[in-house]
Amino acid sequence: MKVLYPIKNLVDIKVVKETIKPFGGRCAKIVDGNLEYQIKDENQTAAYEALKDKAYIE
């Protein structure tokens, strides 16, 4: 599934990719101020929480 979240600050995409990799996230990119990546449905919540905890997304 493809997810799209508004990004808080400009962050290095490599750091974001490292954060979502353990959850199976892939193909991360920043498009028009939003973080977009693909992830399996069952891992979406865990990856979202990890990104939120690091204050990458709103």
Secondary structure, DSSP 8 states (H G I E B T S, - for coil): -EEEEEBSS---HHHHHHHHGGGT-EEEEEETTEEEEE--GGGHHHHHHHHHHTTSB-
